[in-house]
Amino acid sequence: MWKEQDDQLIKTYIFKDFKEAFAFMQDVALIADQMDHHPWWANMYNEVKFALSTHDAGNKVTEKDHTLAAAIDKAASHYPYKS
């Protein structure tokens, strides 16, 4: 579940291994580029962490962020993961 914290939507996904985490990140990169809304993320081995906010709205959470969060969840559903 995404959490709203400090004007950001936050979520961490934990995958089986680095290859699955990286494949997921590639999927998200294509989605984010199509939406022209690029997330802050960090990756360490099998973990991918996100913090979403909208720069043009003063780094606040907007509908754009909720839409991207839903798309990220949909992409993650193709992989076994923990959050």
Buried (B, 14 or more C-beta within 10 A) or exposed (E): EBEEEEBBBBBBBBBEEEEBBBBBBEBBBEBBEEEEBEBEBEBEEBBBBBBBBBEEEEEEBBEBBBEBBEBBBEBBEEBEBEE
